Every structure is written in C-alpha cells, then in structure tokens.
Amino acid sequence: MTLTTIGYAIIGGLLPSFIWLYFLLKEDARCPEPRKMIMFAFLAGIAAVPLAIPLELYAQDHISGQLAYVTAWALIEEVLKYVMAASFILWRHAVDEAPDYVIYMVTVALGFASAENMLFLLAPLSNDLIASSFLTGDVRFLGATLLHVVASATIGFAFAFSKEFFPAKRTIAAALGLILAIALHTAFNMLIISKGTSITFAAFFLVWTTAVIFFAAFEVLKYFQYRNLPTNTC
C-alpha cells in the first residue's frame, strides 16, 4: 500500500463528509458555531472509529445471528459517537442553543463517517480498482454517510427538544433518541446487506425519507429558537 493510495483514501473519505458539513454549516449561518469547536467535534468523531473497530470485531466473532451482530455494530457505533460528543462537546459553553445539539451531534457523526469511508476505500484503491472506488464513494455519500447524519441527529433532536426539561426527563429523552438511532442504523444495515435491487432501494428510501423529515424538523427548531431575534443578531 503506497502513500498515494492512502492519500486518495483520505481524500475520498473526507470529501463526502465535507460536502454534508458544508450544507450543515450553511443551515447554521444565522448563528454560526465557532469553527474550532466544529473541527474539534469532527476530530472527536474520527477518533471514535479506532475504538469501534475492535469492539465490532469482537461482536462479530462472539455474537451469533445476523440480526444480533448487526444490531451490536449499530449499538457500538451510535453509543461511541454519543460518548465522544457528550465527553468533549455537549457540556461546553458554546452549546447554548437548542439547534447546537443537532449541529454538534451531526458533526461528530460526519467525522466518524469520514474515517469509516477511508477504510472502505483502501481495499479497492490498493488493488487499482478505481471505478470500484468511485462507486464505493458514491454509495457511501448517498447512503452510509447520510445514515450516520440522521442517526446521530436523532440524539441531537432529543437533547434540543428537551432543553428546558428537568435533568431526569432529559436523560430519558436522550436514551430514547439513542434507541431510535440504533434502530435506524440497524434497519438500514439489514436492508443494505440483503440481496436484491428492491431491498437496496428500500434502504436508501428509508434513510433519505428520514433525512427529509429531520431537515424539516431542524427548520422548525431554528424557527422557534430565533423567531424573536432581530435579523442581524444571534
């Protein structure tokens, strides 16, 4: 494996996440978050991948049944993304508005997805399968990367809509958001590994339909957060 191959994998892994991150930050143009915090959240997501790999390999070797270990993989990834966000980001003073929880959870997810994409691209690039690499990148941009976005966004929304609740209720809301994230992740993975074009289409329909719902919910969240503020203030 050459440095050129690794370089292409890094670029191919980062590009889909950077594109989604660009759209996310455009949505946050009204009251932008500190760029250092965004970068920190992105790096926190990347750092979660080396923690996830050994746990996922262990689950694959010790859990029988496809549904069981696919659920275990989803649980590992969603919990680790949440733990990284909760440990390094969500308690900071910069997270002071309801939409911020969604923004930072999604940013952590994009960091995780970028590192995951790099690993998926290394094999075809190492074997000079350029066309396969482009196909892998396109599929992950449209499916897997967006899956990480919508799954982690559920946790962000749980925190956002429970911002004014008592701590106990916020904990319950976060737990429900995490459970929903794991369920979405599991459903997508079970569909995507099943054979048949119609099943694959159903997987993409699931993640894109969920994404549309969440983008609409984010607009509603921003409206209630900023409706009483003057246009040029945050």
ZIKASUL-V727260 format. One record per residue. N is the residue number from 1. RES is the residue in three letters. PHI is phi in degrees with one decimal (* if undefined). PSI is psi in whole degrees, 0 to 359 (NA if undefined). D_LAST is the distance of its C-alpha to the last C-alpha in Angstrom with 1 decimal. Layout:
# ZIKASUL-V727260
n-><N	N>
res-><RES	RES>
phi-><PHI	PHI>
psi-><PSI	PSI>
d_last-><D_LAST	D_LAST>
This chain:
# ZIKASUL-V727260
n-><1	2	3	4	5	6	7	8	9	10	11	12	13	14	15	16	17	18	19	20	21	22	23	24	25	26	27	28	29	30	31	32	33	34	35	36	37	38	39	40	41	42	43	44	45	46	47	48	49	50	51	52	53	54	55	56	57	58	59	60	61	62	63	64	65	66	67	68	69	70	71	72	73	74	75	76	77	78	79	80	81	82	83	84	85	86	87	88	89	90	91	92	93	94	95	96	97	98	99	100	101	102	103	104	105	106	107	108	109	110	111	112	113	114	115	116	117	118	119	120	121	122	123	124	125	126	127	128	129	130	131	132	133	134	135	136	137	138	139	140	141	142	143	144	145	146	147	148	149	150	151	152	153	154	155	156	157	158	159	160	161	162	163	164	165	166	167	168	169	170	171	172	173	174	175	176	177	178	179	180	181	182	183	184	185	186	187	188	189	190	191	192	193	194	195	196	197	198	199	200	201	202	203	204	205	206	207	208	209	210	211	212	213	214	215	216	217	218	219	220	221	222	223	224	225	226	227	228	229	230	231	232	233	234>
res-><MET	THR	LEU	THR	THR	ILE	GLY	TYR	ALA	ILE	ILE	GLY	GLY	LEU	LEU	PRO	SER	PHE	ILE	TRP	LEU	TYR	PHE	LEU	LEU	LYS	GLU	ASP	ALA	ARG	CYS	PRO	GLU	PRO	ARG	LYS	MET	ILE	MET	PHE	ALA	PHE	LEU	ALA	GLY	ILE	ALA	ALA	VAL	PRO	LEU	ALA	ILE	PRO	LEU	GLU	LEU	TYR	ALA	GLN	ASP	HIS	ILE	SER	GLY	GLN	LEU	ALA	TYR	VAL	THR	ALA	TRP	ALA	LEU	ILE	GLU	GLU	VAL	LEU	LYS	TYR	VAL	MET	ALA	ALA	SER	PHE	ILE	LEU	TRP	ARG	HIS	ALA	VAL	ASP	GLU	ALA	PRO	ASP	TYR	VAL	ILE	TYR	MET	VAL	THR	VAL	ALA	LEU	GLY	PHE	ALA	SER	ALA	GLU	ASN	MET	LEU	PHE	LEU	LEU	ALA	PRO	LEU	SER	ASN	ASP	LEU	ILE	ALA	SER	SER	PHE	LEU	THR	GLY	ASP	VAL	ARG	PHE	LEU	GLY	ALA	THR	LEU	LEU	HIS	VAL	VAL	ALA	SER	ALA	THR	ILE	GLY	PHE	ALA	PHE	ALA	PHE	SER	LYS	GLU	PHE	PHE	PRO	ALA	LYS	ARG	THR	ILE	ALA	ALA	ALA	LEU	GLY	LEU	ILE	LEU	ALA	ILE	ALA	LEU	HIS	THR	ALA	PHE	ASN	MET	LEU	ILE	ILE	SER	LYS	GLY	THR	SER	ILE	THR	PHE	ALA	ALA	PHE	PHE	LEU	VAL	TRP	THR	THR	ALA	VAL	ILE	PHE	PHE	ALA	ALA	PHE	GLU	VAL	LEU	LYS	TYR	PHE	GLN	TYR	ARG	ASN	LEU	PRO	THR	ASN	THR	CYS>
phi-><*	-92.0	-63.6	-63.4	-60.9	-62.2	-61.4	-63.3	-64.7	-64.2	-63.0	-65.4	-76.8	-77.3	-57.0	-59.2	-67.8	-65.4	-65.1	-64.6	-65.5	-60.0	-65.3	-63.3	-69.2	-64.2	-66.1	-98.8	-64.3	-62.2	-138.7	-64.6	-82.0	-57.9	-62.6	-64.3	-69.7	-62.1	-64.3	-62.1	-63.5	-62.7	-66.8	-61.9	-65.6	-60.5	-65.0	-73.6	-64.5	-60.0	-76.2	-74.7	-57.5	-63.6	-66.4	-68.7	-65.0	-62.6	-62.3	-64.0	-81.7	-117.0	-113.4	-93.1	96.1	-60.6	-61.5	-64.5	-78.6	-66.1	-63.8	-62.4	-60.9	-61.3	-61.4	-59.6	-67.7	-69.3	-66.1	-65.3	-61.5	-66.1	-61.7	-63.9	-65.6	-68.2	-75.9	-114.5	-123.5	-64.9	-88.8	-78.3	-64.8	-64.7	-89.7	-119.9	-131.5	-55.5	-62.6	-60.4	-62.8	-67.3	-60.2	-74.4	-63.8	-67.7	-64.6	-60.2	-62.1	-67.4	-62.7	-60.2	-62.7	-64.2	-66.5	-63.9	-60.6	-57.4	-65.4	-67.9	-83.7	-61.3	-63.2	-64.2	-67.5	-65.4	-100.0	59.0	-94.5	-64.4	-61.9	-64.3	-65.5	-63.6	-64.1	-60.8	-63.2	-64.1	-64.1	-71.2	-64.3	-81.3	-117.3	-63.9	-64.1	-66.2	-58.6	-60.6	-62.4	-71.6	-65.6	-69.5	-62.7	-61.1	-69.1	-59.9	-66.3	-59.9	-68.8	-63.6	-78.3	-110.1	-57.3	-93.6	-79.8	-69.7	-52.4	-62.6	-68.8	-65.3	-64.2	-64.0	-61.6	-63.4	-64.1	-65.6	-62.4	-66.0	-62.0	-64.2	-61.0	-64.1	-64.2	-61.6	-61.6	-64.9	-60.4	-62.8	-64.9	-64.7	-71.8	-70.4	-90.0	-78.0	-85.4	117.8	-63.1	-65.0	-68.1	-62.0	-60.9	-62.9	-64.0	-69.1	-62.7	-60.4	-72.3	-74.4	-63.7	-62.8	-62.4	-62.0	-60.9	-71.0	-63.7	-65.6	-63.8	-66.6	-64.0	-63.7	-61.1	-65.1	-60.8	-69.0	-75.1	-111.9	-63.8	-99.0	-94.9	-59.6	-56.2	-99.1	-122.4	-123.2>
psi-><122	166	328	316	314	319	315	321	320	314	313	330	321	325	310	319	321	325	312	323	323	313	323	314	330	322	335	16	337	314	77	146	156	132	327	323	322	314	320	317	320	315	326	322	318	318	340	336	312	334	327	323	306	326	320	321	320	315	319	324	336	355	124	148	127	313	321	312	333	320	320	318	314	317	315	312	315	321	317	319	318	317	318	317	316	326	322	343	304	341	355	159	335	336	80	1	154	314	338	325	320	315	313	324	319	322	317	318	321	323	315	313	323	317	321	318	319	315	321	332	339	318	305	324	324	333	17	31	75	315	319	325	317	319	317	316	317	315	319	328	316	334	286	317	316	327	314	322	307	327	311	331	329	321	318	318	323	317	318	312	350	19	324	5	167	156	320	317	326	323	318	317	317	320	319	320	320	318	317	320	315	319	316	315	316	315	315	313	321	323	318	333	354	153	145	134	321	325	317	318	321	324	314	324	319	310	324	324	317	320	318	316	317	323	321	319	325	322	320	317	316	322	311	333	320	4	333	5	144	155	318	18	162	NA>
d_last-><48.6	47.6	44.6	44.0	44.0	41.5	39.3	39.4	38.6	35.5	34.3	35.2	33.4	30.2	29.9	29.3	26.6	24.9	25.0	23.4	20.8	20.0	19.5	17.3	15.0	15.0	14.0	10.9	10.1	7.0	5.3	8.7	10.7	13.0	16.0	18.4	17.3	17.7	21.0	22.1	21.5	23.5	26.2	26.4	27.2	29.8	31.3	31.9	34.4	37.2	36.9	37.2	40.2	42.9	41.8	42.0	45.4	46.6	45.5	47.3	50.4	50.6	49.3	51.6	50.5	48.1	45.7	45.7	44.9	42.3	40.6	41.0	39.4	36.4	36.1	36.3	33.6	31.1	31.8	31.5	28.2	26.9	28.6	27.1	23.6	24.3	26.2	23.9	20.3	19.4	20.1	17.9	15.0	12.7	13.4	11.4	10.2	13.0	12.5	12.7	16.3	17.2	15.8	17.7	20.7	21.1	20.7	23.5	25.5	25.3	26.6	29.3	30.2	30.5	33.0	34.8	35.1	36.6	39.3	40.1	40.5	42.8	45.9	46.2	45.3	47.9	50.5	49.6	48.4	45.8	45.8	45.3	42.4	40.6	41.4	40.1	36.8	36.4	37.2	34.8	32.0	32.6	33.6	33.3	30.0	28.4	30.2	28.5	25.1	25.8	27.7	25.1	22.4	24.5	24.0	20.3	20.3	22.7	20.3	17.3	19.3	21.0	18.1	19.3	22.9	25.4	26.1	29.3	27.8	25.0	27.9	29.7	26.8	26.3	30.1	30.2	27.5	29.5	32.7	31.3	30.1	33.7	35.3	33.4	34.2	37.8	38.3	37.1	39.3	42.3	42.1	41.6	44.6	46.8	49.2	48.9	46.7	45.8	44.6	42.4	41.0	40.3	38.3	36.1	35.8	34.6	31.9	30.6	30.8	28.8	26.2	25.9	25.5	22.8	20.8	21.0	20.0	16.9	16.0	16.8	14.8	11.6	12.7	13.2	10.0	7.8	10.8	10.3	7.0	7.9	8.1	6.9	3.8	0.0>
